[in-house]
Amino acid sequence: MAGDYKTLVRRLYEEVENGQKLEIVEELIHPDFRDVHNSVSPFPVVGVEGIKKLASALHEVMDLRVEILDLIQEGDMVAAHLKFHSVHKTEFMGKAPTGQHLESQGVEVFRGRDGKLAERWVYIDYLPIMRTLGVIPGPGAH
């Protein structure tokens, strides 16, 4: 039977990404962890140190806060439907920082192994961010 990987995913978002409690990453993340696909990270995310580095970078660069909308576990897999809240603090798609609050949604899928999170696939919808920043026109614009 699979472990309670949903609880680990919830703790990863609430305690590590939102709370910056990097000291608990070892409790949640398998030593061989890897992001199989990640549309956000500018570097490969591998192992405990990769998760710590990414959580710190996202907090520093954009004040990221993750809101969990849904968590679904089936066997050793967990799907997370998320809403991301951030601040436009660095250049993005050619747009200088504006300080604007940005929101987007995405899905992250995890695979657990040996009672810890071992793999992740990250898919983020950048369209709302691009519209907010004026990179592309909003709905109904001509």
C-alpha positions as CSV (number, residue, x, y, z in Angstrom):
1,M,0.0,0.0,0.0
2,A,1.2,3.5,-0.8
3,G,2.1,6.0,1.9
4,D,0.3,9.2,2.7
5,Y,2.0,11.2,0.0
6,K,-0.7,13.8,0.0
7,T,0.4,14.9,3.4
8,L,4.0,15.2,2.3
9,V,2.9,17.3,-0.7
10,R,0.8,19.6,1.5
11,R,3.8,20.1,3.9
12,L,6.1,20.8,1.0
13,Y,3.9,23.7,-0.2
14,E,2.7,25.0,3.2
15,E,5.9,24.6,5.3
16,V,8.7,24.7,2.8
17,E,7.6,26.9,-0.1
18,N,5.3,29.2,1.8
19,G,7.0,29.0,5.3
20,Q,10.6,28.7,4.1
21,K,11.2,25.9,6.7
22,L,14.1,24.4,4.6
23,E,15.3,22.3,7.6
24,I,12.4,19.9,7.1
25,V,13.1,19.1,3.4
26,E,14.9,15.9,4.3
27,E,11.7,14.6,6.0
28,L,9.7,15.0,2.8
29,I,12.1,14.6,-0.2
30,H,13.7,11.3,-1.3
31,P,17.5,11.6,-1.6
32,D,17.2,10.7,-5.3
33,F,14.4,13.2,-6.0
34,R,14.3,14.8,-9.5
35,D,12.0,17.0,-11.4
36,V,11.2,15.0,-14.5
37,H,9.7,18.1,-16.1
38,N,9.6,21.6,-14.6
39,S,8.4,24.6,-16.7
40,V,9.4,27.1,-13.9
41,S,12.9,26.3,-12.6
42,P,15.9,27.9,-14.4
43,F,18.1,25.0,-13.2
44,P,17.7,21.2,-12.7
45,V,16.0,20.3,-9.4
46,V,17.7,17.2,-8.1
47,G,17.7,15.8,-4.5
48,V,17.1,17.5,-1.2
49,E,19.5,20.4,-2.1
50,G,17.7,21.0,-5.4
51,I,14.4,21.5,-3.6
52,K,16.0,23.8,-1.0
53,K,17.6,25.9,-3.7
54,L,14.4,26.2,-5.8
55,A,12.2,27.1,-2.8
56,S,14.7,29.8,-1.7
57,A,15.1,31.2,-5.2
58,L,11.3,31.4,-5.9
59,H,10.8,33.1,-2.6
60,E,13.6,35.6,-3.1
61,V,12.9,36.4,-6.8
62,M,9.1,36.6,-6.7
63,D,7.8,36.3,-3.2
64,L,6.0,33.1,-4.3
65,R,3.0,31.9,-2.2
66,V,1.3,28.6,-3.2
67,E,-2.4,28.1,-2.6
68,I,-3.6,24.4,-2.7
69,L,-6.9,24.1,-4.6
70,D,-7.0,20.3,-4.8
71,L,-4.9,17.3,-3.9
72,I,-5.7,13.9,-5.2
73,Q,-3.8,10.7,-4.4
74,E,-4.0,7.5,-6.4
75,G,-1.5,4.8,-5.3
76,D,2.0,6.4,-5.1
77,M,1.0,9.4,-7.3
78,V,-0.4,12.8,-6.1
79,A,-1.9,15.5,-8.4
80,A,-1.9,19.0,-7.0
81,H,-4.1,21.8,-8.6
82,L,-2.5,25.0,-7.4
83,K,-2.9,28.8,-7.5
84,F,0.4,30.8,-7.4
85,H,0.6,34.3,-6.0
86,S,3.7,36.3,-6.7
87,V,5.2,39.8,-7.2
88,H,6.8,41.0,-10.4
89,K,10.2,41.8,-8.9
90,T,12.5,40.9,-11.8
91,E,12.4,41.1,-15.6
92,F,9.9,38.7,-17.1
93,M,9.4,38.2,-20.9
94,G,11.1,41.6,-21.5
95,K,9.0,43.5,-19.0
96,A,10.9,45.4,-16.4
97,P,9.7,44.8,-12.7
98,T,6.4,46.5,-11.9
99,G,5.8,45.3,-8.4
100,Q,2.4,44.0,-9.6
101,H,0.7,41.1,-7.9
102,L,0.5,38.2,-10.3
103,E,-1.6,35.1,-10.2
104,S,-1.6,31.9,-12.2
105,Q,-2.6,28.3,-11.8
106,G,-0.9,25.0,-12.5
107,V,-0.7,21.3,-11.9
108,E,2.2,19.5,-10.2
109,V,2.2,15.7,-10.2
110,F,4.4,13.8,-7.7
111,R,5.5,10.2,-7.4
112,G,6.3,8.8,-3.9
113,R,8.8,6.2,-3.1
114,D,10.0,4.7,0.2
115,G,7.7,7.2,2.2
116,K,9.1,10.3,0.5
117,L,8.5,12.4,-2.6
118,A,10.8,11.1,-5.4
119,E,9.6,12.6,-8.7
120,R,7.7,15.7,-9.9
121,W,6.2,17.1,-13.1
122,V,5.4,20.9,-13.0
123,Y,3.0,22.6,-15.5
124,I,2.2,26.3,-15.0
125,D,-0.2,28.4,-17.0
126,Y,1.7,31.6,-17.9
127,L,-1.1,33.2,-19.9
128,P,-2.7,35.2,-17.0
129,I,0.7,36.6,-16.1
130,M,1.5,37.6,-19.7
131,R,-1.9,39.3,-19.9
132,T,-1.5,41.1,-16.5
133,L,1.9,42.4,-17.6
134,G,0.7,43.4,-21.1
135,V,3.0,41.0,-22.9
136,I,-0.1,39.8,-24.8
137,P,-3.6,41.4,-25.0
138,G,-6.4,40.4,-22.7
139,P,-9.6,38.7,-23.8
140,G,-11.7,40.8,-26.1
141,A,-8.8,43.1,-27.1
142,H,-8.4,43.7,-30.8
